[in-house]
Amino acid sequence: MRHRKTVKKLGRTAAHRKAMLANLSSALFERKHIITTEAKAKETRRVSERLITLAKKESVHARRLALKKLRSKKVVKILFDEVAPRYADRNGGYTRVIKLGQRQGDAARMAVVELVGYDTAIKKKKDKDAKTEAEDSKKKKSKAEQPKAEEVKEEKEVKKKSSKKDEESKKTIKKAKSKKETDTKDKKKKDDKKGKENK
């Protein structure tokens, strides 16, 4: 029976599990947010929060204990010099787990673990949402512009047809005027000839 055994095994041996959680915690302290599966995220939160609480003591002994877990002097320096001072007035709750939904392929539930106060994951999510909204609005605009373009083309064709008709009507009017003028001239000539003959 597993009474009072709260550790999630995550399908790994003890050594593999410790190494994995140490690596995830190191990545979290370096990058301030990481994306992993939900189960790993929750276990990483446990480990990283305990390390931040340890780092708030700022003693050589605390540094050595953190180094024993993380196995990287660079990460321990970041933890003690950057991360821990930020949470001096905060008693726990240094990290946040944001669920992302299922991963394509194996449908594993994904999550973001981030340090509170850095808000990088939320910012990224907002940027992504804004980007998708912009793309959607562009698509809508392009769809709306297509019928407009067609309408403009139709208007141009109508204008062309009307201009052609106007030109044709102008030509016919000119021809009629020129015909009338020639007829009047011919009549005048005939009248002049008749008048001369009568004299």
Secondary structure as the mmCIF struct_conf table of DSSP 4:
data_model
#
loop_
_struct_conf.conf_type_id
_struct_conf.id
_struct_conf.beg_label_comp_id
_struct_conf.beg_label_asym_id
_struct_conf.beg_label_seq_id
_struct_conf.end_label_comp_id
_struct_conf.end_label_asym_id
_struct_conf.end_label_seq_id
TURN_TY1_P TURN_TY1_P1 HIS A 3 ARG A 4
TURN_TY1_P TURN_TY1_P2 LEU A 10 GLY A 11
BEND BEND1 ARG A 12 ARG A 12
HELX_RH_AL_P HELX_RH_AL_P1 ALA A 14 ARG A 31
BEND BEND2 LYS A 32 LYS A 32
STRN STRN1 HIS A 33 THR A 37
HELX_RH_AL_P HELX_RH_AL_P2 GLU A 38 ALA A 55
TURN_TY1_P TURN_TY1_P3 LYS A 56 LYS A 57
HELX_RH_AL_P HELX_RH_AL_P3 VAL A 60 LEU A 70
HELX_RH_AL_P HELX_RH_AL_P4 LYS A 73 ILE A 78
HELX_RH_PI_P HELX_RH_PI_P1 LEU A 79 VAL A 83
HELX_RH_AL_P HELX_RH_AL_P5 ALA A 84 ARG A 86
TURN_TY1_P TURN_TY1_P4 TYR A 87 ASP A 89
BEND BEND3 GLY A 92 GLY A 92
STRN STRN2 THR A 95 GLN A 102
HELX_LH_PP_P HELX_LH_PP_P1 ARG A 103 ARG A 103
TURN_TY1_P TURN_TY1_P5 GLN A 104 ASP A 106
HELX_LH_PP_P HELX_LH_PP_P2 ALA A 108 ALA A 108
STRN STRN3 ARG A 109 LEU A 115
TURN_TY1_P TURN_TY1_P6 VAL A 116 TYR A 118
HELX_RH_AL_P HELX_RH_AL_P6 THR A 120 ASN A 198
#
